[in-house]
Amino acid sequence: MADDPISLFDSWFKEARKSELNDAEAMALATATPDGRPSVRMVLLKGHGPDGFTFYTNADSRKGNELAANAHSALLFHWKSLRRQVRIEGPVSEVQPEEADAYFATRGRDSQLGAHASIQSRPLDRRETFEARFEDMARQFAGRDVPRPDRWTGFRVEPRRIEFWSDRPHRLHERRLFTRIEGEWIEGLLYP
């Protein structure tokens, strides 16, 4: 049964990109406060490999603050069209500034301006305030490249546990669990 879970994820992800109607990259990101209060939201996978699964956000957002205080998280991909899920758990680290710069440069200009305009996760009195901030950023950066904001960065979840769940008739699902122990992946099965 010893397969490489990253290769298996690659295979499933390629299938999901062909079959999912919207955002095969969408994943639920679970974080927790220092006292263990959970929080979950959807983010987009922007890179993955043996070193981990990467997403980008504002480090001053709720998720950024929770990751700074408790650098562990869980991810969940649910590909309904394939009747599959992948669960990933592990420690989180911030990507290097050069990596964040490189990804930020690939974003559309309006997304770049939005990253400057948004004070992510902070209270907003009305939508027009945000739209005015966006227009201010558009004027400020008119005619030049939009640099990455200092607090906008990427985070990488280093997988320590990866579970592959496949739907089966009569709720007799298949669950394959890979656990990383001393640098090696150990595979086993779980009861559904």
C-alpha positions as CSV (number, residue, x, y, z in Angstrom):
1,M,0.0,0.0,0.0
2,A,3.0,2.3,0.2
3,D,2.3,5.2,-2.2
4,D,3.6,8.7,-2.0
5,P,0.7,10.9,-0.8
6,I,2.0,13.9,-2.7
7,S,1.9,12.0,-6.0
8,L,-1.6,10.7,-5.1
9,F,-2.7,14.2,-4.3
10,D,-1.3,15.4,-7.7
11,S,-3.3,12.7,-9.5
12,W,-6.6,13.5,-7.6
13,F,-6.1,17.2,-8.1
14,K,-5.6,16.8,-11.9
15,E,-8.9,14.9,-12.0
16,A,-10.6,17.5,-9.9
17,R,-9.4,20.3,-12.2
18,K,-11.2,18.6,-15.1
19,S,-14.4,17.6,-13.3
20,E,-15.2,20.4,-10.7
21,L,-17.5,23.2,-12.0
22,N,-15.8,25.9,-9.9
23,D,-12.5,26.2,-8.1
24,A,-11.0,22.8,-7.7
25,E,-8.3,24.8,-5.8
26,A,-10.8,25.8,-3.1
27,M,-9.9,24.4,0.3
28,A,-11.3,24.9,3.8
29,L,-8.6,26.2,6.1
30,A,-9.1,25.6,9.8
31,T,-7.1,27.6,12.4
32,A,-7.5,28.0,16.1
33,T,-6.8,30.7,18.7
34,P,-4.2,30.1,21.4
35,D,-7.0,29.0,23.7
36,G,-8.2,26.5,21.1
37,R,-11.3,28.2,19.6
38,P,-11.6,27.0,16.0
39,S,-12.3,29.0,12.9
40,V,-12.6,27.8,9.3
41,R,-12.9,29.6,6.0
42,M,-12.3,28.9,2.3
43,V,-9.1,29.9,0.6
44,L,-7.4,28.9,-2.7
45,L,-4.5,26.6,-3.1
46,K,-1.8,28.5,-5.0
47,G,1.0,25.9,-4.9
48,H,1.8,22.5,-3.6
49,G,4.6,19.9,-3.5
50,P,6.6,17.8,-1.1
51,D,7.3,20.9,1.1
52,G,3.7,21.7,1.6
53,F,0.4,23.4,0.5
54,T,0.6,27.2,-0.1
55,F,-2.1,29.9,0.1
56,Y,-1.8,33.7,0.3
57,T,-3.5,36.3,2.6
58,N,-3.1,39.3,4.7
59,A,-1.0,38.4,7.8
60,D,-3.1,40.9,9.8
61,S,-6.3,39.1,8.9
62,R,-8.0,36.8,11.5
63,K,-6.4,33.7,10.0
64,G,-3.0,35.4,9.8
65,N,-3.2,36.4,13.5
66,E,-4.4,32.9,14.5
67,L,-1.5,31.3,12.6
68,A,0.9,33.7,14.2
69,A,-0.4,32.6,17.7
70,N,-0.9,28.9,16.9
71,A,1.1,27.8,13.8
72,H,-0.9,24.6,13.1
73,S,-3.8,24.2,10.8
74,A,-5.9,21.7,8.8
75,L,-7.0,21.8,5.2
76,L,-9.9,20.1,3.5
77,F,-10.5,19.6,-0.2
78,H,-14.0,18.4,-1.1
79,W,-14.4,17.4,-4.7
80,K,-18.1,16.6,-4.9
81,S,-18.0,15.7,-8.6
82,L,-15.5,12.9,-7.8
83,R,-17.0,12.0,-4.5
84,R,-13.6,12.5,-2.8
85,Q,-12.1,14.5,0.0
86,V,-8.5,15.1,1.1
87,R,-7.7,16.2,4.7
88,I,-4.3,17.6,5.5
89,E,-2.9,18.6,8.9
90,G,0.4,20.1,9.9
91,P,2.5,23.1,11.1
92,V,2.4,26.3,9.1
93,S,5.2,28.7,8.2
94,E,5.3,31.9,6.2
95,V,6.8,31.8,2.7
96,Q,9.9,33.8,2.0
97,P,9.3,37.4,0.8
98,E,10.7,36.7,-2.6
99,E,8.1,33.9,-3.1
100,A,5.3,36.2,-2.0
101,D,6.5,38.9,-4.3
102,A,6.7,36.5,-7.3
103,Y,3.1,35.3,-6.7
104,F,1.7,38.8,-6.0
105,A,3.1,39.9,-9.4
106,T,1.0,37.3,-11.1
107,R,-2.3,38.6,-9.7
108,G,-4.6,40.8,-11.7
109,R,-4.1,44.6,-11.1
110,D,-7.5,45.0,-9.4
111,S,-6.6,42.1,-7.0
112,Q,-3.3,43.8,-6.3
113,L,-5.1,47.1,-5.6
114,G,-7.7,45.4,-3.5
115,A,-4.9,43.9,-1.3
116,H,-3.8,47.5,-0.6
117,A,-7.3,48.8,-0.1
118,S,-8.6,46.1,2.3
119,I,-7.9,46.2,6.0
120,Q,-8.8,42.5,6.0
121,S,-11.0,41.2,8.8
122,R,-11.5,44.6,10.3
123,P,-15.0,46.2,10.8
124,L,-16.3,48.1,7.7
125,D,-18.9,50.8,8.2
126,R,-20.3,50.5,4.7
127,R,-19.3,49.2,1.3
128,E,-18.7,52.7,-0.2
129,T,-15.8,53.2,2.3
130,F,-14.0,50.2,0.8
131,E,-14.7,51.2,-2.8
132,A,-13.4,54.7,-2.0
133,R,-10.2,53.2,-0.6
134,F,-9.9,51.0,-3.8
135,E,-10.2,54.1,-6.0
136,D,-7.6,55.9,-3.9
137,M,-5.2,53.0,-4.4
138,A,-5.9,53.1,-8.2
139,R,-4.9,56.8,-8.2
140,Q,-1.9,56.3,-6.0
141,F,-0.5,53.5,-8.2
142,A,-1.6,54.9,-11.6
143,G,0.9,54.3,-14.3
144,R,3.2,52.1,-12.3
145,D,3.5,48.6,-10.9
146,V,1.6,47.7,-7.7
147,P,4.1,46.4,-5.1
148,R,3.1,43.7,-2.6
149,P,1.9,45.2,0.7
150,D,4.2,44.4,3.6
151,R,1.6,42.4,5.5
152,W,0.3,40.4,2.4
153,T,2.1,37.1,2.3
154,G,1.9,33.4,1.8
155,F,1.6,30.5,4.3
156,R,2.7,26.9,3.7
157,V,1.1,24.0,5.5
158,E,3.7,21.2,5.9
159,P,1.7,18.0,5.8
160,R,2.1,15.6,8.7
161,R,-1.1,13.8,8.1
162,I,-2.9,13.4,4.8
163,E,-6.2,11.4,4.5
164,F,-7.7,10.4,1.2
165,W,-11.4,9.7,1.5
166,S,-13.4,8.0,-1.3
167,D,-17.1,7.5,-1.4
168,R,-18.4,3.9,-1.6
169,P,-21.9,2.5,-1.8
170,H,-23.8,2.0,1.5
171,R,-21.4,4.4,3.3
172,L,-18.7,1.7,3.2
173,H,-16.2,4.5,2.3
174,E,-12.4,4.0,1.8
175,R,-10.1,6.1,4.0
176,R,-6.3,6.0,3.4
177,L,-4.2,7.8,6.0
178,F,-0.6,8.8,5.4
179,T,1.3,9.9,8.5
180,R,4.8,11.4,8.3
181,I,7.1,9.9,11.0
182,E,10.8,10.9,11.1
183,G,10.7,12.1,7.5
184,E,9.0,8.9,6.1
185,W,5.4,8.4,5.1
186,I,3.6,5.5,6.7
187,E,0.3,4.4,5.2
188,G,-2.7,2.8,6.8
189,L,-6.4,2.5,6.5
190,L,-9.2,3.8,8.7
191,Y,-12.6,2.5,9.3
192,P,-15.3,4.6,7.6
